[in-house]
Amino acid sequence: MSEARDKILPIRVRIQAEDFDLESEINHLKQFGDIGAIASFVGLCRDEGGKLNALELEHYPGMAEAQIMQICEHAKDRFSLIAITAIHRYGKIAPSENIVLVVAASSHRQASFDGANFVMDFLKTDAPFWKKEHLKGGSSGDWVDAKDKDDAAKDKWSR
């Protein structure tokens, strides 16, 4: 999706190597109607108890954007969101750096909270990303497997 077209749509999905700016992304959403609430989630790279030098994220280009767009469209419809942004980074990310951003705008706070939470729960399980640990001392760790708790978080939305 081109950046010019991206700027006028109420659903914005980006996968990028560079960091994002939360204030800028919130300001983008404020142009879409009668917004009464904006909820955001920023996911950071943990240092895993001081052992992690970086987390490397890979994705399947095209497929990842399409999957996240589908998740955001579903959230927008389900929670009557006015606008939503989802940004996921790839490449090597150091501890305490941003990995993912979800910002949901609606008329009322609960819809914004639920929409952002819903997108994160589905993004963690359904978006095609792979994570590899790079440990301090220069050794490579393992590829990180999906966690059962992520599946359980997603499953709560079907109840």
Buried (B, 14 or more C-beta within 10 A) or exposed (E): EEEEEBEEEBBBBBBEEEEBEBEEBBEBBEEBEEBEBBBBBBBEBEBBEEEBBBBBBBBBEEEBBBBBBBBBBBBBEEBEBBBBBBBBBBEBBEBEEBBBBBBBBBBEEEBBBBBBBBBBBBBBBBBBBEBBBBBEEEEEBEEBEEEEEBEEBBEEBEE
